[in-house]
Each structure stands twice: as structure tokens, then as C-alpha cells.
Amino acid sequence: MSRSMELDRRRFVVGAALSGMGLLIGFPLFPDGAVADASRTKSEINAWVVVKPDDTVIIRIARSEMGQGTLTGLAQLVAEELACDWSRVTTEFPTPGQNLRRNKVWRSFATGGSRGIRTSHEYVRQGGAAAREMLIAAAAARWQVAAEECKAANSVITHGLSGRTLTYGEVADDAARLRPPGEVLLKDPSEWTLIGKAVKRLDTRDKTEGKLEFGIDLKMDGLLNAAISACPVFGGKLKSYNEAAVLGRPGVKKVVRVGEDAVAVVADTWWRAKTALDDLPIEWDEGPGKAVSSADIAAMLEDGLNAKEAFVGNKAGDFGAALASAAKTVIADYAYPYLAHATMEPMNATALWTPQRCEVWCPTQNGEAALKAAAEASGLPIEHCDVHKVFLGTGFGRRGFSDFVTQAVLIAKQLPGIPVKLIWSREEDMTHDYYHPITRARLTGALDANGDLVGLRVRLSGQSILASMDPNTLKKGDTIAFQGLLPDGEHALVYDVPNLLVDHAMRNPHIRPGFWRGVNINQNAVYLECFIDELARAADRDPLAFRRILLKKNEKALAVLNAVAERVEWGKPLAADISRGLSVSKAFGSYVAACAEVSVDNDGGLKIRRIVAATDPGYAVNPLQIEMQVEGSFAYGLSALLYGECTVKNGRIEQQNFDTYQIMRMSEMPKVETIVMPSGGFWGGVGEPTIAIAAPAVLNAIFAATGKRVRQLPLKSVDLRRS
């Protein structure tokens, strides 16, 4: 959509009126308060597919694109059933407002939890199959033959008996008039020709050429810019500010209160807004959280480790009896810090508010949540609001929250009819995140006389994301806290342990937690996989052999573990300065395993040389994309392992920018070898499962190299010199 058309939306919408007639009719957006649906366009076969006369196929994708390749993967699924020419495929985002007006035809607009493909593969394929059948029916009607006599391939419909052909573009208008079929038959996986292929991503060229527009790039006529500052202590409030100190500065238009805890400066450029905000005298009421430090939070979590009461997430057999009769007992405490998302593009949103209409343009992982936030902040019915998604400059879970959308609308509401773009500074972004929750764990293992694991106890202590987001779901505890340790499901414990107890003592400091790529599987995999290594050493067993015994009943987990062991030739002699470590897990429905190879020099200098990773996601839509996701997840996960930590002083996060919140450099990135081994029969995630296995594999390799067991992250705070 052009900028001029975006501005036209303030007054009216130019939309398609009657399919096939070639007329464009301008009509009021909300005549007499009614909601007009302008989302149908000429040659729209159904909600998912638009076919142009030149055979261009536009596939509408409701999920967000933040670098993970969701647009390409979902388009492959639709195009497979549509039987179209892949070289002619492009994509566009529908809006959540359009989705509401069309009875939620696009279903979920949320993108997170590695669910973009695995929870929508069926209905998006049905959209492609329905469009294919409608195009075939239109061609058959033109030829006056039975549709069963026609087939479609590569955007061409062929009549089998006569050999006549028509392209999709030639019959698109006719097909757009037809009623979609009630039921469609999807292809069997054995018939797939596009799904499973390593096709190039649809967005790479435009990104490379700088054509893609991210939220921070948005331009509109008359656009103003806003910089914001919220209370540095969560739970605090804005007490006062002296706007007279900055209102006379060049370009500054207005200083506005934003909710109860923030103030913003609006100016003609963002830099003028930001520098004025820096000089604005502000007084905060920091509330009770101002006295909290990292030491206080550590004491809170220590109390949780020793608490009598806890939520039980997984229980089998009688752990107490197994412990009492154990030949050897191993106990270890582990800790995992707060982490910031540190997205490359800080939070931003552009809002345009009038008494009749509110529209927002923003990078969001959840279009429907953003729409709800915009409507609530605007004071308008949700039918009078909409959100236009743009590409995200990474998300990692942070943009599943809509606090920045709320702020943008509250600011724009105080400047009616003027588009306002809110951009957070990097410092604001780092200190007002929804952080990866801080946790600790105490693990107890019971080994029998043969060195077999007969009992395992895992006590988790730490923050609950659900307690912050939706406390009504906590009757039986925070199930998300047990990722990788559950009895079944997409985050099930992979090992078979006869006597098991896993529980969680919830401890919630005032720092707000959120979903951070991989969520709680990150620390739980470190806790479990490093402790499994400890148990193997205590039993005088090879770590691979020890795991294989525990995985006898889990064929798929054993298969990915064996795949990495075979690739690295586990058991064969290594170079003197190389050591290896293993990890295996089930996360987001996929089975994953890794082997890391590291070197540690005499001064404690760590070099991660190589990681081999195996992934079984059930079905692999785009193997090349999976490889890229594995590599990207390792870069993100290893950054956290090496450097990631947010600390608290005087109630506030201390790290404010990349000088104090370091990320790994390209020179530190190991060689990554990815084994994609889809076994079929299920749909697992890709973007998040492997992030969790990199850290424990490296930590186990460090122990093999140094004899030092690292139980608290990040590694920047650990002396790795040999004892």
C-alpha cells in the first residue's frame, strides 16, 4: 500500500466492489457506523489466494515475518496445494480488522512458540486446495466439460481429452465468482513437489536491496515523532515533569503524559524528541520495587529451593523410596539469569487517531493482541480500529506484547488527525523489556549399585510468566515452567526414569517476565542435560551410553542423539586440545540433539569450534530454512550462554545498551552442521527447539576439557582455568 493511500484511509477506502466487473468504487469507511469490508479484491479466489491476469499469485499470510522465514514456509504450503508457478508467488499481510470483518477466516495472527507452520499447516493448505478447485471449475465451465477431466500444474489448467490449456490468470475472474468447495482433499505427503524443497526465501532479495519496510522506516505526510521515558522501576509511576523546560526547543511540538508511568516528547524528528526528553526534568514515584537488588532476588529463589510447598509438574513412582535405597546420590544446584530480548529494531509503532477511527502500523508478533491494545487505548469500538503489520526487525517473543502499541495510541490520541511514530531508544528498550525469567534448580539423582538412574528429583524455583500474564490459569501451577520436564506433550521429558518428582516453587520478583525465544526450555535443558552428564560421570559411564539407556523407550529422541554421535564419530580419539559434550531434548514438538566441540586454553580462554545438531520436526517444509533457523538459534542461545545477564540495582535493570549487554561476535560463532531428519507423522516446531541444546552441549564439553562443572551462567563470570 502506498503512503498516499494510507493517508486516504483517514477519509475513505478505495476498494473492489464487485468481483469480475473491473470497477473500483470509493465508499465511506464506516457509513452510519457500519463496518464496510474492503478486503475483497478483483481476482481474489478466496481469502488466501489472489491471482492476477499476468499469473502473479498473491498469498495472504496472517502470521508475522521476523526473519524466521514463516512467510516463505506458509506460502510453500499454500502453493503446494494450489499447484501454481512458484516463481510467480508473492505474499501480503491481511489485517486483524479484516479478519474480524470476515469472521476470522485467517484464524490466528499470533506468531510465537514455533507455531507459525505447525498449527496452521492444515487450514492454509485447504485454502490453496480450494483455490485450485475453483480455478479448475472455472476453466471447465468455459470449455463446457466436466471438472474431473481437468488437472492443474504450474499455474496451468489442462483438459486431458482435448489438450486445451488455460492459465490461472485467464480464468481468475471467473473463479472469483464461484462459491468455494465445502470440502477439499489434501495431497498425501508422497505427492508433495514443493513441500520439502529447499527453495529460496521470498523476502531475501528485497531485504538485500533495502526495499523491505520495517516499522522504524515508516514514512507518512505530516508524520511526527515521539520519544518516551517510563519509570525505570517496574510498578512505579510518573509523579511530575516540567514541560516548559523543553517546549521552546526547535521542532518540539508537545510533551504528553502517557498512562500512569511514562512521559513522551513529540517533535518533527525523533532525534529532536529524544534530546528534548533527555533534558526534560522528570520526577518519579518509584514505588516499593526501588529497594530490590539482584541479591534480594537470589535470596528469594534460594528460599524457593528449600520450600515445602510447590506445584508438581511431573511425578512417577516413589522418588523418596528410590533415594532411600540408592547406592549413590548426586545433588547439584544450577542458576539461570534474567535475559533481555535485545531485538535489532527497538520497539516502535505509528498511530493515527481521530474521533472516528484509529489505525496503527507496527511490527508485531500478535496482530490481534495489537488490535485489542489499540482499541482499548483509543477509546473506540474495535470495529473502528485496525493494525497494519510490517516486517519485524527481529522479535524473539518480545513483540508478542503490545505495550508499545498502547503507548503510541495514547500519544496519538493527544494529537488528533496527525500520524505519530513512537520509537523507543535502545536504553528504553533494554530497561523496559519482558525479560526471560530468572530461575534456579536443585537436582537430586539416585543411582543403584549398577550405576543405573533409578530416581530423579528436580526442584525449580523462580518466576512464572503466566502469573504475570494470566494468573487465572495458575490453579495447578505454571505448566510453561516445566518445559522439557513434562510427562507428555510437546515439551515432554525424553528420558525414562522409574521414580520421578519435578516441582516448581513460584517466586515472582517485581521485574516483569516474558516469552524469550525458547522460553523455559532454555534453562531446563541446561539443568537437566548438565545434570545427566554429572550422573553419567558419577556412574563411571560414557555420557552417550548413559543417555542411550535412558532413551530406550523413546525412539525418536534416541534417533537424533545417534545421528549426531555418528556424525562426530563419538568414541574415536580427538585432537589433544578438543573436547566434546552432548545434549538431547524434545521441545515445541520436535526432537533435537547436539554435540559441541570446544577448546579451553591454559588461561581459560574458550573457543567453541563446532556444533553438530540433529532435528526431527516430523515434516520439513523447507530444509534449507530449517538449517538457517538452527544456525540462528545457536547464535542467539550462545550469546546468552557467553554474555547474557540482566542484573538489578535499586529496583531497576542495570544494563542499558550493548556496551553492558554484550552479544557474541561473528569470530566467536562456531561451525554449525545441521542434520534435518524428518520422520513424518507429526508437525514440530523449528525456530525454538534447538536453541536450548547448544548451551548444555557446550557446558558438558567444557567439563570434559577442564574438569570444571559450570552451574551458573553466563560464562563471562566464570574462571575456566583448569584447577
Helices and strands as residue ranges (DSSP letters): H 3-8, E 12-16, E 24-28, G 31-33, E 44-46, E 49-51, E 57-60, H 70-82, G 86-88, E 89-92, H 96-101, H 121-143, G 147-149, E 150-153, E 156-159, E 165-167, H 168-176, G 189-191, H 204-208, G 215-217, E 224-230, E 237-241, G 243-245, E 252-258, E 262-267, H 270-279, E 282-285, G 288-291, H 294-306, E 311-316, H 319-324, E 328-336, E 348-353, E 358-362, H 367-378, G 382-384, E 385-389, G 398-400, H 403-412, E 420-423, H 426-431, E 439-447, E 453-462, H 465-469, G 471-473, G 479-482, E 500-506, H 521-538, H 543-550, H 555-568, E 579-587, E 590-600, E 606-616, H 623-642, E 648-649, E 652-653, G 666-668, E 671-676, H 691-706, G 715-717
